[in-house]
Amino acid sequence: MTCQLQFQVYLNLNDVNMNKRDFFKSAALITGAATASPLFSSGIKTPDNFHESIFNNIINNSTKKVTLKKSLGLGMIKEDLSLSDKFKLVKDLGFDGVELNSPVDFTIDEIIKAKLNSGIETPTVVNKNHWSYPLSDPNPEVRKKCITSIAQSLEEVKKLGGDTVLIVPGVVNEKVPYEEAYITSQNSIRELIPYAEKTGMQIGIENVWNNFLISPLEAKKFIDEINHPLVGWYFDIGNVLRYGWPEHWIKTLKHRILKLHIKEFSRELMNSAGLWEGFKVDLLKGDNNWPIVMKAVSDINHHGGWLTAEVSGGDRLHLKNISSQMDDIISMLK
């Protein structure tokens, strides 16, 4: 059974009430369809007990309490230290992971050594070329540069022991119409699927201020039309507050959310001081209703495993405060 078929079975179980007998019936029907359609011929051999094992994995996840480890972006660490000592610092401050920009500025061996010396994990990377060379650009040569870069990021995050690459899906502006960006972006992401399948890594699309995919219903539709288990959302909780409520997005996107970014935002500051000033507020001091947001995360049974800070960085005292604020937020999971 291909990844697409496994994903369809997963969707069936997560979007409707399905018992074990119905699950096996659904899986069998889809498997039968796979043998009749070249769309699903991957050459991947599945074990005889595949249906039983995947069902048990999903059931186990559905009954487990939602837990989140803390991570932060490498650029937030403003101490003048070696990479290894930066990792040790944030580990001592209570963080479990560090998110790097990719393609990385260090050798993979340097990063792995720093991980081993500190005990820090590197679960995710952020592709650093998706703004300069958007996946929605009308020029195929520009898109090719981005696709090549993201393919490298998928390879790197695998070598680093992570599982997800964050990408911006595209940009809408006066030169790139919305509908054109939608179609071009989806096609570009489809070109990335073979690289995701080769590495087994996930592509997480982040909601950013790119004038694109600004509704949770549209975000859901965008992912469902691509219809692949390795493509989902890297949901940024703070970015939505400019024009919506994160708990609404979370409840709509459900299992499509692969990972979570955390930041705060103040609509009052946005309105009184300027749009980007809205981010200049500490966690727990803005307009996020954190008990409601974390209840939504729990209600959708999110098992991405990580909550990664994407806020203004600083020295160890500043990072210690962020770590404590994140502990308070995670403690609201029910």
Disulfide bonds with the S-S distance in Angstrom:
none
